[in-house]
Amino acid sequence: MLCFGVTNRLSYGLRLFFYEYDNVDEFDVLEDANFLSQAFDIDVYVLRSSPRNYHILSFDILSFQQVDQIQNWTAIRGDYINGKDVTIDGGLPHNTLRVGSKGRKKPPEFLKVFYAKNNKHLKSAGHFAVWKNLCKLPEPPEHLKNRFVLYRYAMVSLYKTGIGAKPREKPDVYRVR
């Protein structure tokens, strides 16, 4: 099945934190998101992709090493493909999370956001705009709006998903401004 998603890839080795949970209780995902927000001073958005399946993501601009460290601290291990396993054109690894529909599944729906008290990170305005429009994210609080910067572009990827899906030889990646 062909789907589209947004990658967490930015240029110069920078990334956003993306993570996916499959077959997990909502309470556990919310607990994990809250912990990661507090422990790493990042704002974390929680979305339901389907019953018992969730996405968590942050629009905070981070180094690849920071994202790798956050992924290593997630409390729940599931069917997630670690970002260290996926690359574009031999570059640093990245993750892609689905934002569009998948067969009869609707786009992911917003559940909750955890704002970190001491968050000093700039945020990707391009990524936020894509997710906001497709998944109906709420506007950020007024005091955070000046932290969103247009850092290059968001990358949208077409990919195959489902049991037995073979990855494309070269993923279709498009830049969205």
N, CA, C and O atoms as a DFTB+ gen file, in Angstrom:
708 C
 N C O
     1  1       0.849      -1.166       0.000
     2  2       0.000       0.000       0.000
     3  2       0.898       1.234       0.000
     4  3       1.827       1.315       0.803
     5  1       0.643       2.179      -0.872
     6  2       1.437       3.388      -0.986
     7  2       0.893       4.444      -0.028
     8  3      -0.304       4.733      -0.028
     9  1       1.776       5.017       0.786
    10  2       1.407       6.038       1.770
    11  2       2.328       7.232       1.607
    12  3       3.329       7.166       0.893
    13  1       1.981       8.329       2.276
    14  2       2.937       9.424       2.330
    15  2       3.101       9.870       3.764
    16  3       2.181       9.815       4.580
    17  1       4.306      10.311       4.030
    18  2       4.641      10.758       5.367
    19  2       5.620      11.903       5.291
    20  3       6.015      12.326       4.205
    21  1       6.008      12.401       6.439
    22  2       6.979      13.485       6.531
    23  2       8.208      12.925       7.227
    24  3       8.096      12.224       8.233
    25  1       9.384      13.238       6.686
    26  2      10.620      12.782       7.318
    27  2      11.043      13.783       8.387
    28  3      10.628      14.942       8.375
    29  1      11.866      13.316       9.301
    30  2      12.378      14.193      10.352
    31  2      13.698      14.834       9.941
    32  3      14.355      15.489      10.750
    33  1      14.076      14.647       8.706
    34  2      15.379      15.097       8.222
    35  2      15.404      16.600       7.964
    36  3      14.511      17.147       7.317
    37  1      16.433      17.252       8.476
    38  2      16.766      18.630       8.156
    39  2      18.196      18.592       7.603
    40  3      18.828      17.536       7.617
    41  1      18.698      19.685       7.134
    42  2      20.066      19.667       6.614
    43  2      21.091      19.817       7.736
    44  3      20.740      20.069       8.888
    45  1      22.342      19.659       7.382
    46  2      23.479      19.815       8.297
    47  2      23.430      18.855       9.487
    48  3      23.882      19.200      10.578
    49  1      22.889      17.663       9.285
    50  2      22.863      16.654      10.343
    51  2      21.831      16.916      11.424
    52  3      21.870      16.273      12.473
    53  1      20.915      17.834      11.200
    54  2      19.883      18.128      12.191
    55  2      18.639      17.310      11.908
    56  3      18.370      16.948      10.763
    57  1      17.884      17.023      12.952
    58  2      16.691      16.189      12.851
    59  2      15.622      16.687      13.816
    60  3      15.878      17.512      14.694
    61  1      14.404      16.153      13.623
    62  2      13.337      16.270      14.602
    63  2      13.184      14.900      15.245
    64  3      13.564      13.894      14.647
    65  1      12.637      14.846      16.445
    66  2      12.396      13.560      17.109
    67  2      11.050      13.016      16.662
    68  3      10.023      13.661      16.872
    69  1      11.039      11.832      16.047
    70  2       9.836      11.110      15.640
    71  2       9.899       9.725      16.273
    72  3      10.975       9.131      16.344
    73  1       8.773       9.206      16.730
    74  2       8.738       7.841      17.242
    75  2       7.349       7.267      17.020
    76  3       6.362       8.003      17.007
    77  1       7.273       5.966      16.846
    78  2       6.010       5.290      16.560
    79  2       5.825       4.123      17.530
    80  3       6.764       3.379      17.812
    81  1       4.608       3.979      18.031
    82  2       4.266       2.882      18.938
    83  2       3.154       2.056      18.307
    84  3       2.152       2.608      17.852
    85  1       3.323       0.750      18.277
    86  2       2.295      -0.153      17.760
    87  2       1.837      -1.086      18.868
    88  3       2.649      -1.602      19.637
    89  1       0.522      -1.299      18.942
    90  2      -0.090      -2.209      19.918
    91  2       0.279      -1.846      21.358
    92  3       0.779      -2.679      22.114
    93  1       0.025      -0.593      21.719
    94  2       0.394      -0.064      23.030
    95  2      -0.820       0.662      23.619
    96  3      -1.618       1.245      22.885
    97  1      -0.952       0.621      24.941
    98  2      -2.025       1.349      25.616
    99  2      -1.752       2.851      25.564
   100  3      -0.608       3.287      25.688
   101  1      -2.797       3.623      25.383
   102  2      -2.677       5.080      25.297
   103  2      -2.012       5.655      26.549
   104  3      -1.171       6.547      26.443
   105  1      -2.377       5.158      27.726
   106  2      -1.799       5.655      28.965
   107  2      -0.272       5.531      28.936
   108  3       0.429       6.464      29.328
   109  1       0.246       4.391      28.479
   110  2       1.692       4.178      28.432
   111  2       2.381       5.145      27.475
   112  3       3.472       5.634      27.767
   113  1       1.754       5.423      26.341
   114  2       2.323       6.367      25.373
   115  2       2.358       7.768      25.977
   116  3       3.360       8.473      25.855
   117  1       1.266       8.175      26.628
   118  2       1.220       9.496      27.252
   119  2       2.265       9.618      28.360
   120  3       2.898      10.665      28.497
   121  1       2.449       8.573      29.142
   122  2       3.481       8.580      30.192
   123  2       4.882       8.725      29.584
   124  3       5.702       9.498      30.080
   125  1       5.146       7.982      28.517
   126  2       6.446       8.047      27.858
   127  2       6.678       9.441      27.276
   128  3       7.762      10.002      27.432
   129  1       5.679       9.997      26.612
   130  2       5.813      11.325      26.010
   131  2       6.075      12.388      27.081
   132  3       6.913      13.271      26.895
   133  1       5.360      12.299      28.189
   134  2       5.552      13.243      29.287
   135  2       6.970      13.129      29.852
   136  3       7.630      14.141      30.087
   137  1       7.433      11.908      30.069
   138  2       8.789      11.695      30.578
   139  2       9.828      12.281      29.625
   140  3      10.723      13.006      30.058
   141  1       9.717      11.972      28.324
   142  2      10.704      12.454      27.352
   143  2      10.706      13.980      27.281
   144  3      11.765      14.594      27.149
   145  1       9.534      14.588      27.368
   146  2       9.428      16.043      27.346
   147  2      10.187      16.662      28.518
   148  3      10.936      17.624      28.346
   149  1       9.986      16.104      29.702
   150  2      10.642      16.637      30.896
   151  2      12.137      16.316      30.926
   152  3      12.947      17.174      31.279
   153  1      12.503      15.101      30.563
   154  2      13.899      14.673      30.649
   155  2      14.798      15.376      29.632
   156  3      15.967      15.631      29.918
   157  1      14.267      15.690      28.450
   158  2      15.089      16.258      27.385
   159  2      14.707      17.699      27.030
   160  3      15.235      18.259      26.069
   161  1      13.794      18.300      27.798
   162  2      13.363      19.679      27.556
   163  2      12.941      19.913      26.114
   164  3      13.390      20.855      25.461
   165  1      12.061      19.030      25.627
   166  2      11.491      19.167      24.284
   167  2       9.971      19.153      24.398
   168  3       9.411      18.559      25.320
   169  1       9.312      19.813      23.451
   170  2       7.848      19.756      23.385
   171  2       7.479      18.515      22.586
   172  3       8.008      18.301      21.495
   173  1       6.576      17.692      23.117
   174  2       6.233      16.417      22.482
   175  2       4.737      16.371      22.171
   176  3       3.899      16.569      23.051
   177  1       4.422      16.110      20.912
   178  2       3.046      15.973      20.447
   179  2       2.709      14.488      20.354
   180  3       3.535      13.692      19.906
   181  1       1.515      14.114      20.769
   182  2       1.056      12.725      20.712
   183  2      -0.131      12.662      19.757
   184  3      -1.084      13.432      19.877
   185  1      -0.057      11.721      18.796
   186  2      -1.140      11.519      17.836
   187  2      -1.510      10.044      17.799
   188  3      -0.651       9.178      17.960
   189  1      -2.793       9.762      17.588
   190  2      -3.256       8.383      17.421
   191  2      -3.326       8.108      15.919
   192  3      -4.051       8.788      15.192
   193  1      -2.560       7.098      15.452
   194  2      -2.582       6.769      14.025
   195  2      -3.671       5.753      13.703
   196  3      -4.186       5.722      12.586
   197  1      -4.018       4.924      14.679
   198  2      -5.130       3.971      14.593
   199  2      -5.296       3.401      16.003
   200  3      -4.458       3.673      16.863
   201  1      -6.347       2.619      16.271
   202  2      -6.507       2.090      17.637
   203  2      -5.238       1.371      18.118
   204  3      -4.722       0.476      17.448
   205  1      -4.757       1.777      19.278
   206  2      -3.566       1.216      19.939
   207  2      -2.256       1.476      19.191
   208  3      -1.243       0.838      19.480
   209  1      -2.269       2.405      18.236
   210  2      -1.063       2.784      17.491
   211  2      -0.920       4.305      17.535
   212  3      -1.883       5.038      17.306
   213  1       0.290       4.763      17.831
   214  2       0.504       6.185      18.104
   215  2       1.793       6.690      17.472
   216  3       2.723       5.928      17.207
   217  1       1.817       8.004      17.236
   218  2       3.024       8.722      16.849
   219  2       3.309       9.724      17.960
   220  3       2.388      10.341      18.496
   221  1       4.583       9.886      18.304
   222  2       4.968      11.040      19.105
   223  2       6.056      11.753      18.317
   224  3       6.880      11.118      17.659
   225  1       6.051      13.063      18.390
   226  2       7.031      13.829      17.632
   227  2       7.259      15.172      18.284
   228  3       6.430      15.669      19.045
   229  1       8.398      15.744      17.967
   230  2       8.742      17.072      18.451
   231  2       9.185      17.893      17.256
   232  3       9.884      17.384      16.380
   233  1       8.795      19.136      17.207
   234  2       9.211      20.038      16.139
   235  2      10.482      20.783      16.508
   236  3      10.944      21.644      15.759
   237  1      11.056      20.448      17.677
   238  2      12.304      21.059      18.118
   239  2      13.447      20.605      17.213
   240  3      13.561      19.421      16.896
   241  1      14.281      21.536      16.806
   242  2      15.419      21.235      15.933
   243  2      16.560      20.728      16.807
   244  3      17.061      21.441      17.676
   245  1      16.963      19.469      16.558
   246  2      17.946      18.777      17.385
   247  2      19.061      18.197      16.519
   248  3      18.914      18.075      15.303
   249  1      20.164      17.846      17.148
   250  2      21.219      17.147      16.420
   251  2      20.824      15.678      16.268
   252  3      19.980      15.170      17.006
   253  1      21.445      15.010      15.304
   254  2      21.192      13.576      15.130
   255  2      21.512      12.823      16.425
   256  3      20.792      11.895      16.796
   257  1      22.573      13.213      17.104
   258  2      22.970      12.550      18.345
   259  2      21.917      12.729      19.437
   260  3      21.654      11.799      20.199
   261  1      21.312      13.917      19.520
   262  2      20.260      14.141      20.514
   263  2      19.041      13.261      20.227
   264  3      18.466      12.674      21.143
   265  1      18.652      13.172      18.957
   266  2      17.502      12.341      18.588
   267  2      17.795      10.878      18.912
   268  3      16.938      10.173      19.444
   269  1      18.990      10.430      18.597
   270  2      19.390       9.054      18.891
   271  2      19.315       8.784      20.396
   272  3      18.836       7.731      20.815
   273  1      19.785       9.729      21.204
   274  2      19.740       9.568      22.663
   275  2      18.297       9.510      23.167
   276  3      17.979       8.685      24.024
   277  1      17.424      10.370      22.650
   278  2      16.018      10.367      23.071
   279  2      15.373       9.037      22.715
   280  3      14.652       8.461      23.530
   281  1      15.630       8.533      21.485
   282  2      15.062       7.242      21.078
   283  2      15.524       6.120      22.003
   284  3      14.761       5.203      22.306
   285  1      16.764       6.195      22.446
   286  2      17.282       5.159      23.351
   287  2      16.633       5.216      24.731
   288  3      16.681       4.234      25.471
   289  1      16.027       6.348      25.091
   290  2      15.392       6.492      26.401
   291  2      13.895       6.237      26.381
   292  3      13.241       6.339      27.418
   293  1      13.338       5.907      25.217
   294  2      11.907       5.593      25.213
   295  2      11.675       4.355      26.060
   296  3      12.455       3.404      26.008
   297  1      10.612       4.366      26.834
   298  2      10.339       3.264      27.761
   299  2       9.703       2.071      27.066
   300  3       9.754       0.952      27.577
   301  1       9.106       2.303      25.910
   302  2       8.358       1.234      25.239
   303  2       9.066       0.855      23.953
   304  3       9.377       1.717      23.131
   305  1       9.316      -0.404      23.782
   306  2       9.896      -0.899      22.535
   307  2       8.793      -1.617      21.787
   308  3       8.044      -2.405      22.365
   309  1       8.699      -1.343      20.511
   310  2       7.636      -1.968      19.737
   311  2       8.145      -2.402      18.385
   312  3       9.277      -2.866      18.249
   313  1       7.298      -2.246      17.385
   314  2       7.630      -2.648      16.032
   315  2       8.335      -1.526      15.279
   316  3       8.381      -1.533      14.049
   317  1       8.883      -0.564      16.014
   318  2       9.432       0.628      15.374
   319  2      10.761       0.340      14.706
   320  3      11.599      -0.375      15.255
   321  1      10.952       0.898      13.520
   322  2      12.246       0.820      12.840
   323  2      13.074       1.978      13.358
   324  3      12.706       3.139      13.181
   325  1      14.169       1.675      13.985
   326  2      15.007       2.712      14.555
   327  2      15.582       3.580      13.449
   328  3      15.927       3.084      12.376
   329  1      15.685       4.869      13.711
   330  2      16.191       5.819      12.734
   331  2      17.594       5.516      12.265
   332  3      18.002       6.002      11.210
   333  1      18.341       4.734      13.010
   334  2      19.696       4.398      12.610
   335  2      19.706       3.433      11.424
   336  3      20.753       3.212      10.815
   337  1      18.544       2.856      11.092
   338  2      18.480       1.843      10.049
   339  2      18.046       2.377       8.688
   340  3      18.073       1.626       7.712
   341  1      17.649       3.640       8.586
   342  2      17.066       4.163       7.355
   343  2      17.845       5.391       6.899
   344  3      18.029       6.325       7.679
   345  1      18.309       5.408       5.645
   346  2      19.050       6.557       5.144
   347  2      18.488       7.012       3.810
   348  3      17.809       6.255       3.115
   349  1      18.775       8.246       3.463
   350  2      18.471       8.779       2.135
   351  2      19.808       8.995       1.445
   352  3      20.662       9.723       1.952
   353  1      19.989       8.373       0.303
   354  2      21.193       8.564      -0.508
   355  2      22.482       8.412       0.301
   356  3      23.437       9.156       0.078
   357  1      22.521       7.466       1.231
   358  2      23.731       7.197       1.991
   359  2      24.055       8.238       3.048
   360  3      25.127       8.177       3.650
   361  1      23.168       9.189       3.294
   362  2      23.416      10.222       4.299
   363  2      23.096       9.715       5.694
   364  3      22.935       8.514       5.912
   365  1      23.007      10.645       6.633
   366  2      22.641      10.266       7.997
   367  2      21.229       9.679       8.004
   368  3      20.393      10.087       7.198
   369  1      20.954       8.744       8.883
   370  2      19.626       8.121       8.964
   371  2      18.528       9.132       9.276
   372  3      18.781      10.209       9.816
   373  1      17.306       8.755       8.922
   374  2      16.137       9.584       9.202
   375  2      14.941       8.672       9.460
   376  3      14.997       7.467       9.212
   377  1      13.865       9.262       9.961
   378  2      12.600       8.553      10.171
   379  2      11.521       9.223       9.343
   380  3      11.603      10.413       9.041
   381  1      10.511       8.449       8.980
   382  2       9.329       8.987       8.306
   383  2       8.105       8.521       9.077
   384  3       7.983       7.339       9.400
   385  1       7.199       9.445       9.373
   386  2       5.927       9.097       9.997
   387  2       4.806       9.440       9.034
   388  3       4.837      10.469       8.359
   389  1       3.814       8.557       8.982
   390  2       2.671       8.755       8.086
   391  2       1.834       9.939       8.551
   392  3       1.512      10.066       9.733
   393  1       1.485      10.804       7.598
   394  2       0.561      11.899       7.894
   395  2      -0.720      11.774       7.076
   396  3      -1.747      12.345       7.441
   397  1      -0.666      11.039       5.986
   398  2      -1.855      10.880       5.146
   399  2      -2.662       9.663       5.547
   400  3      -2.351       8.978       6.522
   401  1      -3.703       9.412       4.776
   402  2      -4.525       8.235       5.042
   403  2      -3.777       6.985       4.581
   404  3      -2.845       7.065       3.782
   405  1      -4.197       5.837       5.094
   406  2      -3.568       4.558       4.752
   407  2      -4.716       3.585       4.530
   408  3      -5.263       3.029       5.482
   409  1      -5.076       3.384       3.265
   410  2      -6.243       2.559       2.984
   411  2      -7.468       3.195       3.606
   412  3      -7.810       4.335       3.294
   413  1      -8.132       2.457       4.487
   414  2      -9.316       2.990       5.170
   415  2      -8.976       3.774       6.430
   416  3      -9.854       4.386       7.038
   417  1      -7.700       3.758       6.826
   418  2      -7.299       4.523       8.015
   419  2      -7.211       6.003       7.665
   420  3      -6.689       6.378       6.615
   421  1      -7.722       6.822       8.549
   422  2      -7.656       8.271       8.377
   423  2      -6.269       8.766       8.774
   424  3      -5.487       8.015       9.357
   425  1      -5.955      10.031       8.461
   426  2      -4.682      10.592       8.941
   427  2      -4.646      10.543      10.474
   428  3      -5.697      10.527      11.115
   429  1      -3.454      10.520      11.060
   430  2      -3.356      10.512      12.526
   431  2      -4.099      11.690      13.138
   432  3      -4.157      12.773      12.554
   433  1      -4.673      11.466      14.337
   434  2      -5.416      12.526      15.019
   435  2      -4.658      12.983      16.259
   436  3      -4.074      12.174      16.979
   437  1      -4.677      14.278      16.494
   438  2      -4.000      14.881      17.636
   439  2      -4.675      14.454      18.938
   440  3      -5.901      14.452      19.042
   441  1      -3.850      14.088      19.942
   442  2      -4.357      13.754      21.274
   443  2      -3.939      14.776      22.324
   444  3      -4.778      15.305      23.054
   445  1      -2.625      15.055      22.396
   446  2      -2.127      15.887      23.490
   447  2      -0.735      16.403      23.138
   448  3      -0.011      15.792      22.352
   449  1      -0.378      17.530      23.729
   450  2       0.988      18.038      23.612
   451  2       1.526      18.284      25.016
   452  3       0.816      18.777      25.893
   453  1       2.788      17.934      25.210
   454  2       3.493      18.193      26.466
   455  2       4.535      19.268      26.178
   456  3       5.462      19.050      25.397
   457  1       4.377      20.444      26.819
   458  2       5.331      21.530      26.643
   459  2       6.365      21.468      27.763
   460  3       6.013      21.408      28.941
   461  1       7.642      21.483      27.387
   462  2       8.726      21.446      28.367
   463  2       8.915      22.843      28.961
   464  3       8.917      23.846      28.246
   465  1       9.068      22.880      30.243
   466  2       9.188      24.149      30.961
   467  2      10.447      24.920      30.558
   468  3      10.411      26.144      30.433
   469  1      11.555      24.211      30.356
   470  2      12.841      24.861      30.077
   471  2      13.298      24.690      28.636
   472  3      14.498      24.695      28.365
   473  1      12.369      24.543      27.722
   474  2      12.707      24.321      26.315
   475  2      13.282      25.595      25.702
   476  3      12.645      26.648      25.730
   477  1      14.494      25.490      25.148
   478  2      15.162      26.633      24.508
   479  2      15.367      26.396      23.008
   480  3      15.988      27.219      22.336
   481  1      14.855      25.284      22.480
   482  2      15.095      24.916      21.085
   483  2      14.275      25.755      20.113
   484  3      13.147      26.151      20.407
   485  1      14.868      26.018      18.946
   486  2      14.088      26.539      17.828
   487  2      13.279      25.389      17.269
   488  3      13.616      24.224      17.480
   489  1      12.196      25.717      16.546
   490  2      11.283      24.692      16.039
   491  2      11.121      24.839      14.528
   492  3      11.225      25.942      13.993
   493  1      10.870      23.736      13.851
   494  2      10.716      23.740      12.403
   495  2       9.298      24.164      12.009
   496  3       8.340      23.414      12.196
   497  1       9.180      25.379      11.461
   498  2       7.877      25.896      11.041
   499  2       7.326      25.106       9.858
   500  3       6.116      24.901       9.769
   501  1       8.195      24.658       8.946
   502  2       7.737      23.897       7.784
   503  2       7.111      22.577       8.176
   504  3       6.046      22.218       7.674
   505  1       7.763      21.850       9.069
   506  2       7.214      20.575       9.534
   507  2       5.909      20.801      10.297
   508  3       4.932      20.077      10.103
   509  1       5.906      21.814      11.166
   510  2       4.697      22.080      11.943
   511  2       3.521      22.389      11.019
   512  3       2.407      21.926      11.263
   513  1       3.758      23.168       9.962
   514  2       2.679      23.546       9.043
   515  2       2.071      22.315       8.359
   516  3       0.851      22.221       8.220
   517  1       2.919      21.375       7.933
   518  2       2.407      20.161       7.280
   519  2       1.552      19.363       8.259
   520  3       0.423      18.992       7.936
   521  1       2.083      19.097       9.456
   522  2       1.356      18.300      10.451
   523  2       0.091      19.022      10.921
   524  3      -0.949      18.394      11.119
   525  1       0.184      20.335      11.096
   526  2      -0.987      21.106      11.559
   527  2      -2.134      20.997      10.560
   528  3      -3.283      20.785      10.945
   529  1      -1.817      21.143       9.284
   530  2      -2.857      21.105       8.256
   531  2      -3.442      19.713       8.049
   532  3      -4.643      19.582       7.813
   533  1      -2.625      18.684       8.133
   534  2      -3.112      17.332       7.871
   535  2      -3.665      16.627       9.100
   536  3      -4.535      15.765       8.973
   537  1      -3.177      16.976      10.287
   538  2      -3.587      16.273      11.509
   539  2      -4.252      17.191      12.532
   540  3      -4.478      16.796      13.675
   541  1      -4.556      18.398      12.120
   542  2      -5.310      19.348      12.951
   543  2      -4.664      19.619      14.312
   544  3      -5.326      19.568      15.348
   545  1      -3.344      19.911      14.290
   546  2      -2.664      20.277      15.529
   547  2      -3.131      21.652      15.981
   548  3      -3.469      22.496      15.150
   549  1      -3.153      21.887      17.300
   550  2      -3.546      23.216      17.801
   551  2      -2.422      24.226      17.579
   552  3      -1.258      23.855      17.424
   553  1      -2.784      25.490      17.567
   554  2      -1.788      26.560      17.496
   555  2      -0.909      26.493      18.745
   556  3      -1.410      26.190      19.828
   557  1       0.382      26.767      18.618
   558  2       1.232      26.793      19.819
   559  2       0.889      28.002      20.686
   560  3       0.327      28.978      20.188
   561  1       1.219      27.947      21.968
   562  2       0.977      29.100      22.840
   563  2       1.713      30.340      22.310
   564  3       2.734      30.225      21.633
   565  1       1.190      31.493      22.622
   566  2       1.736      32.758      22.112
   567  2       3.233      32.905      22.403
   568  3       3.988      33.363      21.546
   569  1       3.662      32.520      23.603
   570  2       5.066      32.704      23.978
   571  2       6.021      31.788      23.204
   572  3       7.234      31.993      23.265
   573  1       5.514      30.790      22.485
   574  2       6.365      29.903      21.697
   575  2       6.379      30.246      20.203
   576  3       7.235      29.752      19.469
   577  1       5.471      31.060      19.759
   578  2       5.337      31.319      18.322
   579  2       6.603      31.896      17.697
   580  3       6.893      31.615      16.534
   581  1       7.370      32.704      18.451
   582  2       8.590      33.279      17.883
   583  2       9.744      32.271      17.814
   584  3      10.812      32.608      17.303
   585  1       9.559      31.069      18.307
   586  2      10.608      30.037      18.259
   587  2      10.512      29.179      16.993
   588  3      11.405      28.379      16.715
   589  1       9.424      29.346      16.226
   590  2       9.260      28.596      14.978
   591  2       9.982      29.337      13.862
   592  3       9.708      30.507      13.592
   593  1      10.907      28.634      13.221
   594  2      11.683      29.219      12.128
   595  2      11.502      28.370      10.874
   596  3      11.296      27.159      10.953
   597  1      11.580      29.022       9.723
   598  2      11.496      28.286       8.464
   599  2      12.895      27.785       8.150
   600  3      13.680      28.476       7.500
   601  1      13.198      26.602       8.608
   602  2      14.520      26.014       8.444
   603  2      14.501      25.134       7.206
   604  3      14.180      23.948       7.282
   605  1      14.840      25.707       6.088
   606  2      14.864      25.029       4.800
   607  2      13.469      24.571       4.395
   608  3      12.673      25.400       3.956
   609  1      13.139      23.298       4.523
   610  2      11.870      22.764       4.029
   611  2      11.567      21.460       4.745
   612  3      12.450      20.838       5.336
   613  1      10.311      21.057       4.685
   614  2       9.925      19.735       5.187
   615  2      10.024      18.767       4.021
   616  3       9.714      19.130       2.886
   617  1      10.447      17.551       4.284
   618  2      10.564      16.543       3.229
   619  2       9.427      15.543       3.362
   620  3       9.263      14.904       4.401
   621  1       8.648      15.416       2.302
   622  2       7.534      14.478       2.260
   623  2       7.988      13.267       1.458
   624  3       8.604      13.412       0.403
   625  1       7.687      12.082       1.954
   626  2       8.157      10.850       1.332
   627  2       6.984       9.945       0.976
   628  3       6.060       9.774       1.772
   629  1       7.025       9.366      -0.223
   630  2       6.083       8.308      -0.607
   631  2       6.755       6.984      -0.292
   632  3       7.924       6.789      -0.626
   633  1       6.035       6.074       0.346
   634  2       6.634       4.793       0.694
   635  2       5.568       3.708       0.727
   636  3       4.371       3.982       0.813
   637  1       6.043       2.459       0.656
   638  2       5.135       1.319       0.738
   639  2       5.104       0.827       2.171
   640  3       6.119       0.837       2.868
   641  1       3.926       0.395       2.604
   642  2       3.770      -0.093       3.965
   643  2       2.869      -1.317       3.950
   644  3       2.164      -1.572       2.974
   645  1       2.901      -2.058       5.025
   646  2       2.063      -3.244       5.148
   647  2       2.914      -4.493       5.247
   648  3       4.116      -4.460       4.984
   649  1       2.295      -5.581       5.621
   650  2       3.000      -6.845       5.784
   651  2       3.532      -7.287       4.426
   652  3       2.788      -7.358       3.448
   653  1       4.797      -7.574       4.381
   654  2       5.424      -8.048       3.146
   655  2       5.729      -6.953       2.146
   656  3       6.161      -7.250       1.033
   657  1       5.517      -5.689       2.507
   658  2       5.813      -4.596       1.581
   659  2       7.309      -4.503       1.361
   660  3       8.088      -4.498       2.314
   661  1       7.702      -4.430       0.116
   662  2       9.111      -4.281      -0.199
   663  2       9.404      -2.791      -0.373
   664  3       8.682      -2.090      -1.082
   665  1      10.470      -2.312       0.279
   666  2      10.777      -0.889       0.147
   667  2      11.153      -0.547      -1.289
   668  3      11.666      -1.386      -2.029
   669  1      10.890       0.688      -1.666
   670  2      11.282       1.142      -2.990
   671  2      12.803       1.153      -3.075
   672  3      13.485       1.365      -2.073
   673  1      13.329       0.924      -4.270
   674  2      14.784       0.937      -4.438
   675  2      15.350       2.277      -3.991
   676  3      16.360       2.332      -3.288
   677  1      14.695       3.353      -4.402
   678  2      15.094       4.693      -3.989
   679  2      13.811       5.415      -3.582
   680  3      12.916       5.577      -4.412
   681  1      13.699       5.856      -2.320
   682  2      12.438       6.477      -1.891
   683  2      12.172       7.766      -2.661
   684  3      13.095       8.495      -3.022
   685  1      10.889       8.031      -2.904
   686  2      10.486       9.292      -3.515
   687  2      10.384      10.315      -2.398
   688  3       9.545      10.193      -1.505
   689  1      11.242      11.320      -2.453
   690  2      11.268      12.355      -1.415
   691  2      11.042      13.687      -2.100
   692  3      11.696      13.994      -3.097
   693  1      10.116      14.487      -1.571
   694  2       9.780      15.769      -2.133
   695  2       9.958      16.849      -1.083
   696  3       9.703      16.617       0.098
   697  1      10.390      18.019      -1.501
   698  2      10.568      19.140      -0.586
   699  2       9.328      20.011      -0.594
   700  3       8.800      20.342      -1.655
   701  1       8.863      20.383       0.590
   702  2       7.683      21.239       0.733
   703  2       8.102      22.518       1.421
   704  3       8.695      22.474       2.499
   705  1       7.811      23.641       0.826
   706  2       8.188      24.926       1.443
   707  2       6.974      25.546       2.077
   708  3       7.064      26.631       2.652
